[in-house]
């Protein structure tokens, strides 16, 4: 599956970045730039939707960690939507499932981010 990335401003300082295909050394810079743009544009809640990703590697994990480090000091949060057991296992093996809130569906992650925004407005 070819790599594709789409972004959306969901309102209330929540942005969604949806990736499809393989997110690896060659494609992770595009994800990194999308995350940086969302943060620059005022996102405090970011959903990275991996529902259609077929593969992620350590470069992807590094990009996601970098985004968390930029978001948390400003009270922001990164949530991940992923229902692929193989990709979820990567987060579990690396213990990054303790760092990220991982949801089975994008809607569940969006609901969480919206609830966080209501409880902790900017």
N, C-alpha and C positions, 0 to 999 in steps of 0.2 A: 504494500500500500504506500502510495506516495505521501510524503510529509506535507501537511497543510496546517496553517495556523490562522485562527480568526479571533478577533477581539471584540468585546462589546462593553459599553458603559451601561450598567444596569441601574444606575441612579443611586443616590444615597451613599456616594463614595465607594461603591462596589463595582469592580470590574471583573469580567470573565475572559479567560484566555483558553480557547479550545484548540487542542492539538490532535491531529490524526496522523497515523503512520508511525515511523520510527523517529524517536527523539534521541539523537546520539551526538557524537563529536562534531559531525558535519552540520547538524540542524539545531543543536542547542543554542548557538549564538543568536538565532532568530527568536527563540523563546526568551533568552536573556534580555534582548532588546525590548520585546513586548512587555516584559515584567517591569523593566526600568521606565518605559513610557507610561505605563499605568500608574506607577508610583509618582512620577513627575507630574502627572495629571491629577493628583490628589486622591488616588485610591487608598483607602484604609483597609478595605476588605478585598482580597483578590482570590478568585476561584481559578485554579488551574484544572481544567477538565481533561482528564486522561481517558475518558470513556472510550475514545476511538483510537487511542495509542496502541500500537502493536508491540512496542519495545521501548525501554528506556535504559540508559547506562549511567555510569558514575558521573559523567559530565552533566547529565540532566540533574542528578541529585545535588551536585555542586551549585548549579544555577538556582535550583529551588531554595537551597540553604542561603544563598546570597540574597535572595528576595526576602526571606524571613528576617535576615539581619537588617535589611533596610526598612521593613515595615514595623517591626516590633518597637523600636525606640519612639515611634510616633503613635503608638497605640494601635497599630494595624495588625492584620492577621492574614495568613495565607491558608486557604483550605484546598483540598484536593478531592476531586471526584474520580473514582476508579473502581470498577467492578471486576477487573481482570485479576484472577487469583495469582497469576504468575508475576504481574507487575506489583501487586500488593505485597507479595512475598519479598520482593527486593527491599521495600520499605521496612518490613519486619526483620529481615536478616541484618540490615544495617542499623536497626533500632531507631530509624527515623520515623517510624509510626508513633513514637513518643513525642516527636517534635511537631509533626503535622496532624491536623484533624483531617482524616480521610473518610469520605462518605461513598456509599454505593451509587448514588445518583447525583447529578448536578443540582437538581432541585433541592435535595436535602442539604447540600453545602450552601446554596444560596439562602435557604431558610435560616441556617445557622448564622451566616454572615449578617443577614438583616437583623436578626435578634441581637447580635453583638452590637451593631450600629445603634440600635434603639437604646440599649443599656449604657453605651459609652459614646455619646455623640461627641463630635470634634469640638 
